[in-house]
Amino acid sequence: MTDLAVVSLHSSPLVQPGVGDSGGMNVYVRELAGSLAQAGVDTTVYVRRWSDDLPTEVSVEPGFRVVHVDAGPVDLPKEALPEVVGEFTDSLIDHLHRRPVDVVHANYWLSGVAGHRVKHALGVPLVSTFHTLARVKAETGDPEPDRRVDAEVEVIGCSDVILANSLEESTQLRRLYGADPERIQLVPPGVDHAFFAPGDRLGARRALGLDPVAPTLLFVGRIQPLKGLEVAVGALAHLIGTGHPDARLVVVGGPSGVDGVAELTRVQALAESLGVSGNIDWRDPQPHHLLSSWYRAADVVVVPSRSESFGLVALEAAACGVPVVAAAVGGLRTLVVHGLTGLLVADRDPLAFAGSIDRLLGDPALAAELGSAASTRARTYTWSTAAARLRRVYHDLTNRVPVTCAA
């Protein structure tokens, strides 16, 4: 049996996605850790303590536990976390001296910095998943500090395996960071098909208190500039003005990050100026397993992100048999097959999004065809498959000489 330390400094698998800085990475860590444990990989997830009342260790299920590591004040914002990575890593190394592991798997660049030190301190191989990359975000108008870029370069240079969620992310790792292609492993995330599966749209709308007949668009995610909610609001305004006066946009999510509240205020002001405030339903973040009802209630799920390494919302919507209209960026270009499982929009102009959405609203047969094909394709994405691939990766690493640090 492989003993694994998953480092997820800022994103706890115990926190509900959509709250604060929690999102797809929380789902990734929780679902993958559970599936790894079921596959025989003893998995401990290390996160920074984010509340005073948290126990040091939480047993989630057999073979899967979460350990809370003290590092700085519990209420630190994400932007201040780089200052406590050293303290977090010191405690992590001390814990791993007492509970040795065979492999360390770091998630996000902050955890990568910690994992890099652990590799050298304990001589264990390092696997890294970045989820987002600073140089990719810079290309789409969301620059990150040089400190993060430098850290990503160092971690990529010393990782024994770099996991890519999609072919596009694999290409970005090579193009923007010079990553060794022989150390990149493509392991897409999965979806829990016990929860995310096709269902009755009218029944879902009744259960959620939504209009049973109005054309309904759905946006799920954290409210921050990266996710592009203003594009969905602008598209709604175009639809209302061109043949769909009763169209509605349901937004499930809350403000995230240092710009979250300002972004929510800005988007709400945009909706007011466009005269569509009354056509938007604002809903708080929902427990992850309940999101399936929201997906089923929608005619179209809109994913207008500036960048996405994968796009878990698009996969969950697909699994529920709902067509997706998404920005043609990052992993969304792999996940959504244009004209077969959904529609990709090359230009993030709201008018372009409105045109694609209108195409589906005006052709229910096409929408049903795309939704059905999306559901079929989504069945190939499972957490058990991802865990099986990673189990082999971890096992192979324990029999190899670790990569010499390039930093």
N, C-alpha and C positions, 0 to 999 in steps of 0.2 A: 504493500500500500504506500502511495506517495503522500507525504505530509506537506501541505501547501500553506504558505502565508500570502493572503491577498491583502495588499495595502490600498486602502481607499480613504486617504486622510480626510478629505472634506465632504465625502458623500456616503452617508450611512445607508445600508440596506434596510434599516429599521424605520427610516423616515418616509412618509407618504410623498410620492412624486408630485411635483407641481407646487409644493410648499417651499417658499424661500428659494434657495439655490438647488433644490432637489429636482431631479428630472430623469431623463432616460438612463443616466449612469447609475442611479439608485436601482432601477429595475434590472439593469445589466448585472450589477454585482450580486444582487439578491438571487435572481433566477439562476445565474451561472453557478454561484456557490452552492445552492441547493442541489442542482443537477450534478455537479462534481461530487458532492457528498454521496449522492445516490449511486454514482459510478465507481465509488470506492476510493475517492481522493479525500483524505481527511483535511478539511478546509477551515482555517481560522481567518476571519476578516478583521483587520486592524483599522480602526477609525479614531479620529480625534474626539475626545469627550466634548460634547456640545451642550450638555445640561448637567447641573450639579447632582441631580437625583438618579443618574444612570448607574446601574451596577457595573462593576469592572468587567464582568463577562456575562454574556447572554447566550444560552443554548437555544438555537433556532430550531434545529432538528438533528437527529443523529448524524454526527460527522460534520456539522456546520455550526460554528459558533462565531459571535462577534465580541471582540475585546475593545474596550474603550481606553484610549491612551491619553493621559493628561499632557496637555501642551498649551500653555497660555490660558487666558480667561475664556470661559465657555462661550461667551457671546461675541467672540471676534467675528467681524465680517470677513467674507471670503477674500477680499482685497488685502487684508492684513495677514493672511495665513502664511505667506512666504517667510515672515519673521519668526515663525514658531516651528518651521520644518526641522531645524536642528534639534530643538528640544524633543519634538515628537520622535525623531530618528534615534536619539540617545535612549529613550525609553523603549522603543521598539527593539533595538539591538539587545538591550538588557533582557527583555522578555524572551527573545529568541535564543539567547544563551541558555535560558532555563527550559525552553520548549523548542528544541531544534526542528528545523524543517529542511526539506529537500530542494524546494524551489520557492522563489519569491515572485509574485505577480503583482506589478504596480499598475494602478489605474489613474490616469491624468498626470500632468507634468509634475505637480507637487509631490504626489506619491512616487513618481519616477526619481526625483531627487533623493527621497528617502531610500528607495530601493537600490539606487546606485551605491549609496554608502553601505547599505547592508551587504551587498554583494562583496565589496572589498573587505568589510570587517569580518564576515563569516565565511567567505568563500563559497557562497551558494549561487547558482545560476539565476539570472534575472530575465523575466518576461515582462514586456511593457505593452500596455494598451493606452493610447493617448486620448481617444474619444473626440477631442478637438485639437487642432494644431495651430500655433500662433501664426505661422507664415501663410497658412490657408486663410485664416480670418483676416489677415492684413490685405490679402488680394481682393477680398470682398468688402473692404471698408471698415473693418473692425480691428485696428492695430492693437497689439499687445506690447507690454514693456519688453525691452531688450533682455532683461533678466530672464524672462520666460523663454525667449528664443534660444538664448545661450544654454539654458538648462536642457531644453529639448534636444539640442544638438549633442550635448554630452551624454545624455541618457541613451539616445539612439545609437551613438557610437560605442556604447558599452553593453547594450542589451544583447543577451544571447539569442532571444527571439523577440521580434516586434510583431504584434498582432495587428492586422488590418481588418476592419469591419466590412470593407467593400473593395472591389477592384480599383475604384477611383482613389480611395485612401492609400492603397498600395502604390499607385502611381505618384501621388502627392509626396509620400515618404521618400521615394527615389528622386523625384524631380527637385523638391525643395530642400531636402536634407541630405541627399547623397546616401541614403540608407542602402546597405548591402542587400540586394534582392534575395540572396540565399538565406538571409536571416528573417525575411518577412514571411509570415504565415497568414493566409487568408482564412479567418474563422468568423463568419457572420453570426450576429446574435440570433436568437430565436423568438418565438412567441408561444404563450401558453394557450394551446388550442382548446383546453378544457373551459376556458373563459371566453376567448376571442374566437367566435364562430358565427356564421350567418344566423339571423333570427328575424322575427317579424317586426317590420318598421313601425306599423301602426301601434302594435302592442308596446313597443319601446317608447313611442311618443306619449301614449296615454300614461304609462308608468312614470314618465319624467315631467308630465304636465306641459308638454309642448303642443303647439298647434298641429292637429292631425293632418292637415292638408297643405299648409304653406310650404313652398320650396325652402328647404332648410340646409344651410351650409354649416359646417362644424370646424372650429379651430380648437385644437387641444395643445397646450404647452405653456411654458413659462412666458410671462409678458416681459420681454426685454427686446431691445432693437434687433438683435440677431435673428429672432423668430419671425419678424416681418408682419406683425398683426395689421399694421396700417395698410398693407397691400390687400388683405382680405376685406377690410372695411371699405377701401376704395372700390374694390370689385363689387361689393354689395351695392354701393351707390349707383354704379353703372347698370347693374341688373334691375334695380328698382326703377330706374329711369328709362329702361328699354324693354318693357314687356313683362316684368316680374314685380309688380308693385307690392305684393305681399311677401316677398322673399325675406328670410330671416337668417341672421348669423348668430350661432350659439358659440360663445367663447368659454371654454372650460380651462381655468388656470388662474394664477395669481402673479403679482409683480415679483421679479427676481433680480438679484444683483443690485449694485449701487445705483443703476439707472432705472430700476424696475418701476418705482412709483412715478417717477417723472415720465416714463414711457407710457404708463397707463393713463396718466393725465393728458398727455399729448394725443394719444389715440382717441380718447373720449372727446377731446376738443375737436379733433378732425371729424369724428362721427357727427357731432353737433353742427359743425360748419357745413357738412354735406347733407344735413337733414335726415340722417338715418338712425339717430339715437334710439328712436322708438322701435326699430327693427332689429336691435341687438339685445340678446339675452346674456348677461354676465353671470357666470356660475363659478363658484369657488372650486378649487382643486378637489378632485374626487379620489376616493380609494381606488387603487389601480385596477382591482378586479371588477369594479363597477363601471369602468370606462366603456366596457363592451356595449352596454345599453345606449350610451351616448353615440357611439359609432353607428349602431344599428338604426338609430333614429334619424340619421342624416341622409340626405340625398347625395351630398358630395362632401368629402373631407378636404379641406384646403391646407396645404403645407407650403407657405411662401418664404421659407427660411433663406437667409443670405448664404449660409453654408450648413452642411450636415455631413458628418462622417458616415452616417448610416441612414437614420430616419425611422426610429422605432414607431412613431405615431402612424406613419404611412404603412408600415407592416401590420400593425394592429388593425387599422381600418381595412386593409386588404383581407386579413383573416376573417373579418366580419362581413365580407362580401360587399363592401362599399367602395365605389370608385374614388380615386384620389386625383386631385389637380395639384401638382407640385412644381416648385421651382426646379429647373434642370441644373442642379448643383450637387456636387459631392456624391454620397452614396445613394441619393434619391434617383440619380440617373441609372443606377444598376437595379434598384429596388422596383421602380415603376417602369414598366415596359410601355412606351408611348403607343397609344392606339390599341393596346392589347389588354393591359390591366389598369390603365389610368391614362392621364394626359400630363405631359411635361410642358412647362412654359419657359421658353428660353429667356424672355424678357420679364423682369419682375414688375413691369408696368401693370397697375390695376386693371386697365382696359384689356390687356392681353389675358389676364386671369379671368376677367368677366366673360370674354369670348369663349374660353374653354369650358367654363362652368355652364354658360348658356347652351353650349352644344349638348351637354349631358342632360340639362333640365328639359330641353326641347326634344330630346330623343330618348324616352324611357327605355326603349328596347336596347339601344346602344349602352346606356348606363347599366342595365341589368347584365348585358353581355360582358362588359368590362369588370363589373363586380364579381361575377361568377368566375371569370378567368383569374382575377386577383386572388380570390379565395383558394382556388386550386393551387396556384403558384405558392401562396403563403404556407401551404402545408409542408413544403420542402424546408422551411425554416423552423427548426425545433431546438430547444435548449439542450435536449439530450444528445442531439447530433453535435452541437458545439462542445458540450462537455466531453464527449467521446474523442473528438479531435484533440482537445486540449490535454486529455489524459495521456494520449500518445506523445504529445509534444513534451509534457513534463517528464514522462518516463525516459524519452530519448535524451533529454538534457542531463539527467542524472548519470548517464553513461558517456558524456562528452566532456572534453576539456573546456572550461569557460572561455568566452571571448576575452581577449586582452583589451583592456580599456584603451580607446582611441583618443581620449581627452588628454 
